Each structure stands twice: as structure tokens, then as C-alpha cells.
Amino acid sequence: MNGIHDMGGMQGLGEIGYRRDDPAFHAAWETRVHALVTALAAYGKWRALRPDIEQIAAAEYLRMSYYERWLTALTERIVKSGLASREEIERGAADAGLGRSVPALSADAARSAPLQIPRTELAVRIQPPFRVGERVRGANLNPPGHTRMPRYARGKVGVVERDRGVFALPDNDVYFLDPKPQHVYLVRFAARELWGADASARDSVYIDLWQDYLEPA
């Protein structure tokens, strides 16, 4: 979407700050949030948290840490899906007699779930519209909802490096709409194509893009 939530390539935000030896979690509560997301997703009430993360106000989004955004989005999704009311969450206890206490995962399944690689490729045969080595242009899309099309790649020309297979279009799938299965392509964009002559001529950015995000160059 066209908000602060699409931060890729934006100036003035500094470096990502990646450190090779950083731990996966920096506090115990972050591990609990990650576990809750895994366990509650098994109810099938939502496909992804990202659309709810994208509803966080810009100032709050920039203030929050990574897992604060997860927790905020998870809370909203729990309330919207009816798994719990906001009052129950704030109280830390479920209302009596509502019959919502049956877990979607057993304890053993919950322990193994984070270690399982999700299989999202679809067993559907569709004629690919692009081929490896073909030049493509990022479509100039401005959807009001969730999308995986980076803002900085719109209108930019790249080269198809690999056909990843067929997947559901996230713009539809996260809202439980027609999954619109289609090919996903790994596309290489030269850094100078994305950010101009001041970028390094040696650098490129590789992006997985659904075919709806691309057009012939």
C-alpha cells in the first residue's frame, strides 16, 4: 500500500542495522507474541497479519518495534475474528460459558509448528506470461489495500531471473477473495534503475513479483 508501511528504498530512515549475531528475539514477550501468532493462525480466521499492520497510524508504526507491530495487529485480528473481545484481552481472561476455549493446536503440534516450512505453491498449471531473460516493467499500481508490489519498483524495468511457480495473489488472498493463482517471478533490477546514477553500478535488487505486478518492457 502507499503508506509509511512500505519503507523499502525510502530516504532519511537510516540503515537497517542488521547484525550477523543478533538474536532472533530481544525479550521474552517477543517469543510469546510469535508463539501466539503461530497458534492462533491455526484457527483459520486470517491469512496474514500484514494487512492489519498496514492499518497502524504512521506515527505509531515508526515508534513501534517489530514485535510491537505484530502484537498490535494480532490484537486487532483476534477482536475482528471473534476469537476474543477487547475486554477479554484487557482482562486476561475469557468470559465464562462462551465455548471458545478449544485449542486449534495441541501442545505438541504448537511446539513443532514454527519448525515447519509452509507450502504455499499451488498445484495448478497455468501458461506463464513471461520467460526467464525477458525484460519486464513493474506495473504502476496504487491499490487501496494490501499488496506485495514495492512502491519503488513501480514503473521500473528489470529482467526475469527465475519462475518461482504458481501462487495465490496476496492482494486478494489475504481478504479470502478469489485467490487468482498466477506465476511469481524473481526479477532483477539494477540499483541505478531504481535509485538513479548515484547508486552503485555493481549492485542489483532481486524481488519476487506476481505476474499481475508486471508488464512487458
C-alpha positions in Angstrom: 0.0 0.0 0.0 1.1 3.6 -0.4 1.9 4.4 3.2 4.9 4.6 5.6 4.5 0.8 5.9 6.2 0.3 2.5 9.6 1.6 3.7 11.8 -0.1 1.1 14.2 2.4 -0.6 12.9 5.4 1.3 15.4 8.1 2.1 16.0 9.5 5.6 15.3 6.4 7.6 19.0 5.3 8.0 20.5 1.8 7.7 18.5 -1.3 8.5 21.0 -2.0 11.3 21.5 -5.7 10.5 24.0 -7.5 12.8 25.2 -11.0 12.0 25.0 -12.3 15.5 21.7 -10.6 16.6 19.4 -12.9 18.5 16.0 -13.8 16.9 14.2 -12.3 19.9 15.4 -9.5 22.2 12.9 -10.0 25.1 10.8 -12.9 26.4 7.5 -11.2 25.5 8.5 -11.3 21.8 8.8 -15.0 21.9 5.3 -15.2 23.4 3.9 -13.0 20.6 5.5 -15.1 17.9 4.0 -18.3 19.6 0.6 -16.7 19.8 0.6 -15.8 16.1 1.5 -19.3 15.2 -1.0 -20.9 17.5 -4.0 -18.6 16.7 -3.4 -18.7 13.0 -4.4 -22.4 13.1 -8.0 -21.3 13.7 -8.0 -20.2 10.0 -9.6 -16.8 10.8 -6.9 -14.9 8.9 -4.3 -15.4 6.2 -1.7 -12.8 7.3 -1.2 -10.1 9.8 0.3 -7.7 7.3 -3.0 -6.0 6.3 -3.7 -5.2 9.9 -0.1 -3.9 10.4 -0.7 -1.6 7.5 -3.6 0.0 9.3 -1.4 1.2 12.2 -1.2 5.0 12.1 2.1 6.2 10.6 3.5 7.9 13.8 2.7 4.8 15.8 4.2 2.5 13.2 7.5 4.4 13.2 7.6 4.4 17.0 6.9 0.7 17.5 9.4 -2.1 17.4 8.9 -5.0 15.1 7.1 -7.2 17.5 5.0 -4.3 18.9 3.6 -4.1 15.4 2.9 -7.8 15.4 1.2 -7.6 18.8 -1.0 -4.6 17.8 -2.1 -6.3 14.6 -2.7 -9.7 16.3 -4.9 -8.0 18.9 -7.0 -6.3 16.2 -7.3 -9.5 14.2 -8.4 -11.5 17.3 -11.1 -9.0 18.0 -12.3 -8.8 14.4 -12.4 -12.6 14.1 -14.4 -13.1 17.2 -11.8 -15.2 19.0 -11.9 -12.9 21.9 -13.4 -9.5 22.8 -11.2 -6.4 23.6 -12.5 -6.6 27.1 -11.4 -10.2 27.5 -7.9 -9.4 26.2 -7.5 -6.4 28.6 -8.8 -8.5 31.5 -6.6 -11.5 30.5 -9.4 -14.0 31.0 -12.2 -15.3 28.8 -15.9 -14.7 29.5 -17.5 -17.8 31.1 -19.7 -20.2 29.0 -18.8 -19.0 25.5 -17.3 -22.3 24.3 -14.2 -20.7 22.7 -11.6 -22.5 24.7 -11.0 -25.5 22.4 -7.4 -25.0 21.1 -6.8 -25.2 17.4 -3.5 -26.8 18.1 -2.4 -29.4 20.6 0.6 -28.6 22.7 2.8 -31.0 20.7 1.6 -29.5 17.4 2.2 -26.0 18.6 5.8 -26.9 19.5 6.5 -28.3 16.0 4.6 -25.7 14.0 7.3 -23.0 14.0 9.7 -25.6 12.5 7.5 -26.5 9.6 8.1 -24.7 6.3 4.8 -23.6 4.9 3.9 -24.9 1.5 2.1 -22.1 -0.4 2.9 -23.1 -4.0 -0.3 -24.2 -5.8 -0.6 -27.4 -7.8 -2.2 -25.5 -10.7 -0.9 -25.5 -14.3 -1.1 -22.0 -15.9 0.7 -20.8 -19.0 3.4 -18.4 -17.9 3.2 -15.0 -19.5 6.9 -14.2 -19.1 10.1 -16.2 -19.6 13.5 -16.2 -18.0 15.7 -13.5 -19.5 12.7 -11.3 -20.6 12.7 -7.6 -19.7 9.6 -6.6 -17.7 8.4 -3.4 -16.2 6.8 -3.0 -12.7 3.2 -2.1 -13.2 2.1 1.3 -11.8 -0.3 0.0 -9.2 -1.8 2.0 -6.4 -4.2 -0.3 -4.6 -6.1 0.9 -1.5 -5.4 -2.3 0.4 -2.6 -4.9 0.8 -0.2 -5.6 -1.9 3.3 -7.1 -2.2 4.3 -4.8 -5.1 7.1 -2.5 -3.7 6.4 1.2 -4.4 10.0 1.8 -5.5 9.8 -0.9 -8.3 6.7 0.6 -10.0 7.5 1.7 -13.5 11.0 0.3 -13.3 12.5 -2.2 -15.8 14.1 -5.4 -14.7 14.9 -8.9 -16.0 13.2 -12.1 -15.1 15.8 -14.4 -13.4 13.6 -17.3 -12.4 10.0 -18.6 -12.5 9.1 -19.5 -8.9 5.9 -21.4 -9.8 2.2 -20.6 -9.2 0.9 -18.9 -6.1 -2.2 -17.1 -4.9 -2.3 -13.3 -5.4 -1.8 -11.9 -1.9 -3.8 -8.7 -2.8 -6.9 -11.0 -2.9 -6.0 -14.0 -0.9 -5.4 -12.2 2.5 -9.1 -11.0 2.3 -10.4 -14.5 1.4 -11.3 -13.3 -2.1 -10.6 -15.1 -5.4 -7.0 -16.3 -4.9 -6.3 -15.6 -8.6 -3.5 -18.1 -8.9 -0.6 -16.9 -11.1 3.1 -17.2 -11.7 5.6 -15.5 -9.4 8.9 -14.3 -10.9 12.3 -13.4 -9.4 13.1 -10.2 -11.1 16.5 -8.4 -11.0 16.5 -4.6 -11.0 19.7 -2.7 -11.4 20.3 -0.4 -8.5 20.7 2.6 -10.8 17.3 1.8 -12.5 15.7 2.0 -9.0 17.6 4.9 -7.5 19.4 6.8 -10.2 23.0 7.4 -11.3 24.3 7.9 -7.7 23.6 4.2 -7.0 26.4 1.6 -7.5 26.7 0.2 -11.0 27.6 -3.1 -9.5 24.5 -3.5 -7.3 21.1 -5.1 -8.1 18.0 -5.8 -6.2 16.1 -9.1 -6.6 12.4 -9.1 -6.0 9.7 -11.8 -6.1 6.8 -10.4 -8.1 3.4 -11.8 -9.0 2.6 -11.6 -12.8 -0.2 -9.0 -12.1 2.6 -6.7 -10.9 4.4 -6.9 -14.2 4.0 -5.9 -17.8 6.2 -6.3 -20.9 9.0 -3.8 -21.2 
